[in-house]
Amino acid sequence: GAPPPSGAETSSMLIVGLTGGIATGKSMATAWLRAQGVRVIDMDDVARVVVQPGRPALARIRRRFGDGVLHPDGSLDRAELGKRVFGDASERHAHN
């Protein structure tokens, strides 16, 4: 066959998504994977970083939902945002 495009990696990488409900063992599985030397990217951690004060995502959330979704220190009130998004069918559909 044709050679790989210039700059393409020649090794393969397996990418796995770990999902599940509350208390299904995701944290235990992730800890085990890390102990085996597997690189793990925890999307819960990423989701918290991108909405920290001063980040563009938090500014967009504030513009859409107002100051009521922020704590007094300017951080995201995730519980309040959740109530607004999941309590309103039109908001749920807008974010899917």
Backbone as a chain_set.jsonl record, in Angstrom:
{"seq": "GAPPPSGAETSSMLIVGLTGGIATGKSMATAWLRAQGVRVIDMDDVARVVVQPGRPALARIRRRFGDGVLHPDGSLDRAELGKRVFGDASERHAHN", "coords": {"N": [[0.805, -1.187, 0.0], [0.183, 2.357, -0.001], [2.579, 4.686, 1.366], [2.436, 5.99, 4.757], [0.923, 9.222, 5.4], [2.976, 12.171, 5.493], [4.463, 12.852, 8.595], [2.702, 11.323, 10.034], [1.88, 9.186, 12.768], [3.52, 6.104, 13.344], [3.03, 4.157, 15.148], [0.372, 2.444, 16.861], [-2.459, 3.509, 18.768], [-4.579, 2.701, 21.346], [-7.673, 3.911, 22.138], [-9.856, 4.342, 24.746], [-13.073, 4.743, 26.046], [-14.398, 5.23, 29.182], [-17.322, 4.636, 30.73], [-20.282, 4.953, 32.77], [-22.83, 4.541, 35.275], [-23.556, 6.127, 38.474], [-21.575, 4.943, 41.136], [-20.566, 2.607, 39.889], [-18.032, 1.676, 39.625], [-16.18, 3.12, 38.121], [-14.18, 4.882, 39.077], [-12.539, 3.103, 40.478], [-11.709, 1.433, 38.385], [-10.352, 3.301, 36.826], [-8.279, 4.037, 38.584], [-6.922, 1.598, 38.7], [-6.111, 1.346, 36.026], [-4.365, 3.555, 35.825], [-2.414, 2.701, 37.657], [-1.317, 0.705, 36.17], [0.134, 2.093, 34.418], [-1.173, 3.361, 32.397], [-2.144, 6.13, 30.472], [-4.489, 8.379, 31.58], [-7.209, 10.403, 30.911], [-9.271, 12.335, 32.609], [-12.413, 13.3, 32.097], [-14.198, 14.589, 33.76], [-12.511, 16.107, 35.36], [-11.41, 17.773, 33.385], [-13.724, 19.105, 32.575], [-14.219, 20.654, 34.828], [-12.016, 22.355, 34.89], [-12.275, 23.919, 32.548], [-14.345, 25.644, 33.141], [-13.501, 27.376, 35.068], [-13.14, 30.482, 36.914], [-12.531, 33.28, 34.829], [-12.133, 31.859, 32.516], [-13.079, 31.321, 29.077], [-15.35, 29.633, 28.683], [-16.823, 29.801, 31.063], [-17.554, 32.471, 30.986], [-19.261, 32.457, 28.779], [-21.324, 30.808, 29.752], [-22.233, 32.404, 31.834], [-23.184, 34.63, 30.386], [-25.36, 33.444, 29.094], [-26.988, 32.368, 31.176], [-26.919, 34.109, 33.322], [-25.947, 35.858, 36.416], [-26.892, 34.286, 38.462], [-26.045, 31.664, 38.328], [-23.613, 31.573, 39.41], [-21.316, 31.3, 42.135], [-20.744, 33.408, 45.048], [-17.98, 33.932, 44.942], [-17.454, 33.941, 42.266], [-17.103, 31.55, 40.983], [-18.408, 28.673, 39.209], [-21.658, 27.64, 39.958], [-22.446, 24.632, 39.945], [-24.582, 22.985, 40.646], [-26.799, 24.719, 40.579], [-26.726, 25.508, 37.889], [-27.214, 23.023, 36.738], [-29.859, 22.567, 37.62], [-31.186, 24.527, 36.147], [-30.649, 23.83, 33.476], [-31.407, 21.075, 33.261], [-33.951, 21.202, 34.221], [-35.465, 22.4, 32.331], [-36.845, 21.762, 29.361], [-36.361, 22.964, 26.851], [-33.842, 24.099, 27.215], [-32.327, 21.785, 27.663], [-32.477, 20.593, 25.117], [-31.2, 22.545, 23.625], [-28.573, 22.207, 24.333], [-27.716, 19.757, 23.52]], "CA": [[0.0, 0.0, 0.0], [0.848, 3.66, -0.016], [3.194, 5.029, 2.643], [1.592, 6.882, 5.549], [1.154, 10.639, 5.129], [4.102, 12.77, 6.192], [4.196, 13.24, 9.969], [1.756, 10.419, 10.696], [2.48, 8.252, 13.713], [3.562, 4.734, 12.84], [2.526, 3.249, 16.176], [-1.067, 2.575, 17.061], [-2.869, 3.834, 20.12], [-5.94, 2.306, 21.668], [-8.383, 4.915, 22.918], [-10.998, 3.7, 25.384], [-13.924, 5.602, 26.854], [-14.94, 4.521, 30.334], [-18.573, 5.28, 31.137], [-21.118, 4.175, 33.669], [-23.622, 5.297, 36.231], [-22.986, 6.379, 39.796], [-21.188, 3.775, 41.94], [-20.399, 1.41, 39.057], [-16.637, 1.251, 39.621], [-15.339, 3.886, 37.197], [-12.995, 5.387, 39.781], [-11.678, 1.959, 40.756], [-11.113, 1.02, 37.112], [-9.395, 4.341, 36.444], [-7.111, 3.891, 39.464], [-6.193, 0.406, 38.265], [-5.45, 1.672, 34.752], [-3.219, 4.428, 36.132], [-1.389, 1.872, 38.301], [-0.687, -0.088, 35.108], [0.902, 3.005, 33.575], [-2.007, 3.86, 31.309], [-2.471, 7.554, 30.547], [-5.927, 8.56, 31.749], [-7.71, 11.775, 30.878], [-10.554, 12.329, 33.307], [-13.193, 14.389, 31.532], [-14.78, 15.362, 34.857], [-11.494, 17.104, 35.714], [-11.338, 18.726, 32.282], [-14.947, 19.918, 32.623], [-14.087, 21.628, 35.917], [-10.986, 23.334, 34.523], [-12.713, 24.844, 31.492], [-15.325, 26.603, 33.657], [-12.933, 28.154, 36.162], [-13.228, 31.921, 36.689], [-11.594, 33.818, 33.847], [-12.12, 31.038, 31.306], [-14.145, 31.685, 28.13], [-16.572, 28.833, 28.838], [-17.606, 30.352, 32.157], [-18.124, 33.733, 30.506], [-20.411, 32.122, 27.915], [-22.389, 30.311, 30.628], [-22.761, 33.57, 32.548], [-23.993, 35.413, 29.441], [-26.614, 32.745, 28.789], [-27.823, 32.07, 32.341], [-26.873, 35.188, 34.306], [-25.114, 35.722, 37.615], [-27.485, 33.327, 39.375], [-25.375, 30.359, 38.253], [-22.272, 31.746, 39.968], [-21.148, 31.481, 43.576], [-20.256, 34.765, 45.332], [-16.57, 34.088, 44.552], [-17.358, 33.956, 40.807], [-16.994, 30.192, 40.434], [-19.66, 28.113, 38.719], [-22.536, 26.87, 40.842], [-22.834, 23.529, 39.062], [-25.917, 22.5, 41.023], [-27.79, 25.668, 40.059], [-26.735, 25.375, 36.428], [-27.895, 21.763, 36.454], [-31.305, 22.769, 37.792], [-31.711, 25.329, 35.039], [-30.562, 23.098, 32.206], [-32.172, 19.835, 33.282], [-35.328, 21.493, 34.576], [-36.087, 23.122, 31.219], [-36.68, 20.93, 28.162], [-35.773, 23.728, 25.741], [-32.408, 24.223, 27.493], [-31.717, 20.468, 27.407], [-32.349, 20.402, 23.668], [-30.232, 23.518, 23.104], [-27.209, 21.815, 24.7], [-27.404, 18.413, 23.021]], "C": [[0.847, 1.25, 0.0], [1.479, 3.938, 1.344], [2.281, 5.976, 3.43], [1.892, 8.334, 5.203], [2.317, 11.159, 5.962], [3.681, 13.198, 7.595], [3.251, 12.308, 10.706], [2.503, 9.497, 11.645], [2.454, 6.856, 13.118], [3.097, 3.735, 13.882], [1.026, 3.455, 16.321], [-1.352, 2.866, 18.522], [-4.319, 3.414, 20.284], [-6.548, 3.389, 22.549], [-9.665, 4.272, 23.431], [-11.766, 4.752, 26.165], [-14.541, 4.773, 27.962], [-16.172, 5.278, 30.817], [-19.323, 4.374, 32.1], [-21.853, 5.08, 34.625], [-22.875, 5.508, 37.534], [-22.727, 5.044, 40.494], [-21.082, 2.493, 41.123], [-18.942, 0.969, 38.94], [-15.726, 2.005, 38.675], [-14.056, 4.369, 37.86], [-12.019, 4.263, 40.087], [-10.97, 1.497, 39.477], [-10.057, 2.021, 36.659], [-8.129, 4.24, 37.285], [-6.273, 2.692, 39.045], [-5.442, 0.688, 36.964], [-4.216, 2.546, 34.979], [-2.082, 3.632, 36.758], [-0.651, 1.005, 37.289], [0.134, 0.782, 34.162], [0.128, 3.564, 32.399], [-2.269, 5.344, 31.534], [-3.985, 7.695, 30.563], [-6.24, 10.047, 31.702], [-9.111, 11.732, 31.461], [-11.356, 13.539, 32.841], [-13.945, 15.176, 32.598], [-13.803, 16.46, 35.295], [-11.404, 18.186, 34.642], [-12.54, 19.669, 32.322], [-14.869, 20.968, 33.731], [-13.077, 22.716, 35.564], [-11.535, 24.359, 33.535], [-13.747, 25.848, 31.964], [-14.807, 27.357, 34.878], [-13.081, 29.646, 35.854], [-12.122, 32.416, 35.753], [-11.532, 33.033, 32.555], [-13.286, 31.414, 30.393], [-15.443, 30.901, 28.32], [-17.444, 29.382, 29.961], [-18.255, 31.673, 31.743], [-19.349, 33.474, 29.627], [-21.587, 31.626, 28.737], [-23.045, 31.487, 31.35], [-23.633, 34.424, 31.632], [-25.343, 34.754, 29.194], [-27.545, 32.658, 29.994], [-27.818, 33.155, 33.41], [-26.028, 34.852, 35.52], [-25.647, 34.69, 38.602], [-26.856, 31.946, 39.333], [-23.937, 30.438, 38.769], [-22.343, 31.831, 41.487], [-20.659, 32.912, 43.815], [-18.793, 34.999, 44.931], [-16.363, 34.071, 43.045], [-17.203, 32.589, 40.178], [-18.381, 29.679, 40.05], [-20.39, 27.342, 39.806], [-23.127, 25.763, 39.973], [-24.229, 23.0, 39.376], [-26.998, 23.424, 40.464], [-27.868, 25.593, 38.538], [-27.467, 24.103, 36.031], [-29.397, 21.879, 36.582], [-31.896, 23.5, 36.598], [-31.709, 24.566, 33.727], [-31.478, 21.887, 32.216], [-33.625, 20.033, 33.674], [-36.109, 22.166, 33.464], [-35.809, 22.349, 29.933], [-36.027, 21.698, 27.018], [-34.283, 23.924, 25.961], [-31.697, 22.889, 27.243], [-31.479, 20.275, 25.93], [-31.325, 21.354, 23.062], [-28.798, 23.072, 23.343], [-26.87, 20.392, 24.278], [-26.872, 18.475, 21.625]], "O": [[2.077, 1.192, 0.001], [0.971, 3.477, 2.367], [1.455, 6.677, 2.846], [2.996, 8.648, 4.76], [2.599, 10.624, 7.034], [2.644, 13.841, 7.759], [3.021, 12.493, 11.902], [3.625, 9.078, 11.362], [1.485, 6.467, 12.465], [2.798, 2.588, 13.549], [0.486, 4.498, 15.954], [-0.57, 2.507, 19.403], [-5.172, 3.735, 19.458], [-5.99, 3.737, 23.589], [-10.455, 3.729, 22.66], [-11.168, 5.565, 26.87], [-15.14, 3.729, 27.704], [-16.074, 6.423, 31.259], [-19.028, 3.185, 32.222], [-21.523, 6.258, 34.761], [-21.716, 5.119, 37.676], [-23.556, 4.135, 40.448], [-21.458, 1.419, 41.593], [-18.641, 0.002, 38.24], [-14.596, 1.573, 38.444], [-12.975, 4.278, 37.279], [-10.807, 4.443, 39.97], [-9.773, 1.207, 39.493], [-8.997, 1.636, 36.167], [-7.024, 4.347, 36.755], [-5.044, 2.766, 39.037], [-4.278, 0.314, 36.818], [-3.158, 2.305, 34.398], [-0.915, 3.855, 36.433], [0.495, 0.614, 37.514], [0.753, 0.28, 33.224], [0.71, 4.173, 31.501], [-2.578, 5.765, 32.649], [-4.678, 7.197, 29.676], [-5.599, 10.848, 32.382], [-10.025, 11.156, 30.869], [-11.01, 14.676, 33.16], [-14.299, 16.331, 32.362], [-14.207, 17.591, 35.566], [-11.332, 19.374, 34.955], [-12.4, 20.877, 32.13], [-15.407, 22.065, 33.576], [-13.276, 23.88, 35.911], [-11.278, 25.554, 33.683], [-14.012, 26.822, 31.259], [-15.596, 27.917, 35.64], [-13.14, 30.041, 34.69], [-10.959, 32.031, 35.866], [-10.934, 33.497, 31.585], [-14.357, 31.783, 30.873], [-16.526, 31.455, 28.135], [-18.668, 29.426, 29.831], [-19.394, 31.948, 32.121], [-20.35, 34.184, 29.721], [-22.731, 31.982, 28.454], [-24.269, 31.552, 31.461], [-24.695, 34.892, 32.043], [-26.36, 35.44, 29.096], [-28.754, 32.85, 29.859], [-28.644, 33.117, 34.321], [-25.479, 33.759, 35.652], [-24.915, 34.262, 39.495], [-27.11, 31.131, 40.219], [-23.148, 29.509, 38.595], [-23.3, 32.361, 42.052], [-20.203, 33.566, 42.876], [-18.408, 36.125, 44.618], [-15.228, 34.173, 42.578], [-17.174, 32.476, 38.953], [-19.396, 30.195, 40.515], [-19.806, 26.498, 40.486], [-24.174, 25.938, 39.349], [-24.969, 22.613, 38.471], [-28.003, 22.951, 39.934], [-28.959, 25.613, 37.968], [-28.257, 24.11, 35.087], [-30.136, 21.352, 35.75], [-32.964, 23.144, 36.101], [-32.664, 24.649, 32.954], [-32.248, 21.688, 31.276], [-34.447, 19.136, 33.484], [-37.289, 22.473, 33.633], [-34.669, 22.29, 29.472], [-35.216, 21.131, 26.286], [-33.519, 23.918, 24.996], [-30.602, 22.861, 26.682], [-30.401, 19.841, 25.525], [-30.654, 21.006, 22.09], [-27.892, 23.51, 22.633], [-25.818, 19.878, 24.657], [-26.554, 17.441, 21.039]]}, "num_chains": 1, "name": "protein.A"}
